[in-house]
Amino acid sequence: MQAKMSLIVPCYNEEACIPLFYAEVNKVYEQELKQRELELEYVFVDDGSSDQTLSALKSLSEKDDRVHFVSLSRNFGKEAAMFAGLEAATGDYVAIMDVDLQDPPSLLPQMVDAIQKEGYDCVATKRSTRKGEPPVRSFFARLFYRIINKMTTTKIVDGARDYRLMVRPMVDAILSDQEYNRFSKGIFSWVGFNTKWLEYENIERSAGKTKWSFWKLFLYSVDGILAYSTAPLALVSVIGIIFCIVSFISLCFVVTRAALFGDPVAGWPSMISIMFFLGGIQLLCFGVIGLYISKIYLETKKRPIYIVKEKK
């Protein structure tokens, strides 16, 4: 029986990239994948685009029966779009790819061989370099991976991409995780399965501009840490204990000094500085706790991860 491979392609305002992506994948399929007797399925997910992305997908699906699309009612974010694609995909093998060709389709034959011939459950990719990326973003990206891997037992590979090919049992395991606040890089690692890693150099976008600003990446990294680690809560507790000890020592010092040397009037600037410092620490602690509570709040609402407007 011929196996099927589904390609999940999240799209947000990517009308210029879609034809380029489709042509490149088709070239790889005709030259190398077709001879492996592998059926191909495209699952494009329009994540509430405001340009002509949906029109481009409809036009493509009319020309090619292998092309399917899921159009979401608004922009739910890439995590939700990937989940929508995973639920819509019907293939024995399922790949997640960016439409901007930063995930090279030329790796697909190698990924298929690793699963079919080497027995892997998943073939994932990571960037060997961050060439072309702003130095500040690269620095904070590496810092994020160092921090999260120290805080959690779920290993997140530095430079890991969402680009990966998975067997159906792994896809089903990912779909069984219905959490609303999703961090797929953590989920991919958490579900396990035998994974092979492929490295490639960073590739510039084929067209358009990135939708990931520094602020969005920062919030995404915070979500990742909160989703797979309770270390910030432990850190808050440690900070509280430390300041209790420091306060007790300071109290003993003040009482002893007053008993031995009297109670000279202290300057108010130092007092105000200490108050502001302790107030800042308290607000930081409440903020960390508040972030966890907000995640709990969103999970208990049981809202759908995405809403479909139309699909084919």
Buried (B, 14 or more C-beta within 10 A) or exposed (E): EEBBBBBBBBBBBBBBBBEBBBEBBBEBBEEBBEEBEBBBBBBBBBBBBEBBBBEBBBBBBEEEEBBBBBBBEEBBBBBBBBBBBBBBBEBBBBBBBBBBBBBBBEBBBEBBBBBBEEEBBBBBBBBEEBEEBEEEBBEBBEEBBEBBBEBBEBBBBBBBBBBBBBBBEBBEBBEEEEEBBBBBBBBBBBBEBEBBEBEBEBBEBBBBEEBEEEEEBEEBBBBBBBBBBEBBBEBBEEBEEEBEEEEEEEEEEEEEEEEEEEEEEEEEEEEEEEEEEEEEBEEEBEEBEEBBEEBEEEEEEEEEBBEBEEBE
